């Protein structure tokens, strides 16, 4: 059985704007699961989590998965892997590239509190 590597991508904090994107080293990863836990959303803020592959030579990025908008408290799971069944806004059937960029894109300046953890299967 594969051993998961777990990393905090964004610790739990209130945010009112798109934070700096985080790049994850996925060099040995076969699959990736992102756990997005929203614990406070008093004004119905809206955030879409963009997951992109990054080419280290050119610095160019391509879209792997964009989540559905998160506009309420709760936990969503985003998955990427070559054997997974694709599901719009939740799961991408794709290889996990060596570098993955995660960007929470805020639609407005309403406050929302969330954390994001990455679980990579190697």
C-alpha positions as CSV (number, residue, x, y, z in Angstrom):
1,X,0.0,0.0,0.0
2,X,1.2,3.5,-0.9
3,X,2.4,5.8,1.9
4,X,0.6,9.2,2.0
5,X,2.5,12.4,2.5
6,X,0.5,15.1,4.2
7,X,1.2,18.8,4.1
8,X,-0.6,22.0,5.2
9,X,-1.1,24.2,2.2
10,X,-3.0,27.0,4.0
11,X,-3.5,26.9,7.7
12,X,-6.9,27.9,9.1
13,X,-7.2,31.7,8.9
14,X,-9.8,34.4,7.9
15,X,-9.0,35.7,4.5
16,X,-10.6,38.6,2.5
17,X,-8.6,38.3,-0.7
18,X,-6.8,35.8,-2.9
19,X,-3.6,34.7,-1.0
20,X,-0.3,33.9,-2.6
21,X,-0.4,30.7,-4.6
22,X,1.4,27.7,-3.0
23,X,3.5,25.3,-5.2
24,X,3.7,21.7,-4.0
25,X,6.6,19.3,-4.8
26,X,4.8,16.2,-6.2
27,X,7.8,14.6,-7.8
28,X,7.0,11.1,-6.5
29,X,3.2,11.5,-6.2
30,X,0.8,9.2,-7.9
31,X,-2.4,10.8,-6.6
32,X,-3.3,14.0,-4.8
33,X,-6.2,14.8,-2.5
34,X,-6.8,18.3,-1.2
35,X,-9.0,18.8,1.8
36,X,-10.6,22.2,2.0
37,X,-12.3,22.9,5.4
38,X,-14.3,26.1,5.6
39,X,-15.2,26.9,9.2
40,X,-16.7,30.4,9.0
41,X,-18.4,32.3,6.2
42,X,-20.6,35.0,7.7
43,X,-21.2,37.0,4.5
44,X,-21.4,34.1,2.0
45,X,-18.0,34.8,0.4
46,X,-17.1,32.8,-2.7
47,X,-13.8,31.0,-3.3
48,X,-12.8,28.8,-6.2
49,X,-9.7,26.6,-5.6
50,X,-7.6,26.4,-8.8
51,X,-5.1,23.5,-9.1
52,X,-2.6,23.9,-11.9
53,X,0.4,22.0,-13.1
54,X,3.6,24.0,-13.5
55,X,6.3,23.4,-16.1
56,X,9.7,24.1,-14.3
57,X,11.5,25.0,-17.5
58,X,9.2,27.7,-18.8
59,X,7.3,28.6,-15.7
60,X,4.0,28.1,-17.6
61,X,1.0,26.6,-15.8
62,X,-2.0,24.7,-17.1
63,X,-5.3,24.0,-15.4
64,X,-5.8,20.5,-13.9
65,X,-8.9,21.2,-11.8
66,X,-10.9,24.2,-10.7
67,X,-13.3,23.5,-7.8
68,X,-16.9,24.5,-7.7
69,X,-17.4,27.7,-5.8
70,X,-17.1,27.3,-2.0
71,X,-19.7,29.6,-0.5
72,X,-20.6,28.0,2.8
73,X,-19.1,26.2,5.8
74,X,-18.2,22.6,5.4
75,X,-15.5,20.3,4.0
76,X,-14.9,19.6,0.3
77,X,-12.5,17.1,-1.2
78,X,-10.6,17.7,-4.5
79,X,-8.9,14.7,-6.1
80,X,-6.4,14.2,-8.9
81,X,-5.2,10.9,-10.2
82,X,-4.9,8.8,-13.4
83,X,-7.3,6.1,-12.2
84,X,-10.0,8.4,-10.7
85,X,-13.3,9.0,-12.3
86,X,-13.6,12.6,-13.4
87,X,-16.2,14.7,-11.8
88,X,-16.5,18.4,-12.7
89,X,-15.2,20.7,-10.0
90,X,-14.2,17.9,-7.7
91,X,-12.1,15.2,-9.4
92,X,-9.6,15.2,-12.3
93,X,-8.6,12.0,-14.1
94,X,-5.0,13.1,-14.8
95,X,-1.4,12.4,-13.9
96,X,0.0,14.5,-11.0
97,X,2.8,16.6,-12.4
98,X,6.0,17.2,-10.5
99,X,4.9,20.7,-9.5
100,X,1.3,21.5,-8.6
101,X,0.2,25.1,-7.8
102,X,-2.8,25.7,-5.5
103,X,-4.6,29.1,-5.7
104,X,-7.7,30.0,-3.8
105,X,-9.4,32.7,-5.9
106,X,-11.7,35.0,-4.0
107,X,-14.6,36.5,-5.9
108,X,-15.1,39.4,-3.4
109,X,-13.7,40.9,-0.2
110,X,-16.1,39.1,2.1
111,X,-14.3,37.3,5.0
112,X,-14.1,33.5,4.9
113,X,-12.1,31.2,7.1
114,X,-10.6,28.0,5.6
115,X,-7.7,25.6,5.7
116,X,-6.3,23.4,2.9
117,X,-4.3,20.2,3.4
118,X,-2.6,18.1,0.7
119,X,-2.5,14.3,0.9
120,X,-0.2,12.9,-1.8
121,X,0.0,9.2,-2.4
122,X,3.5,8.0,-3.4
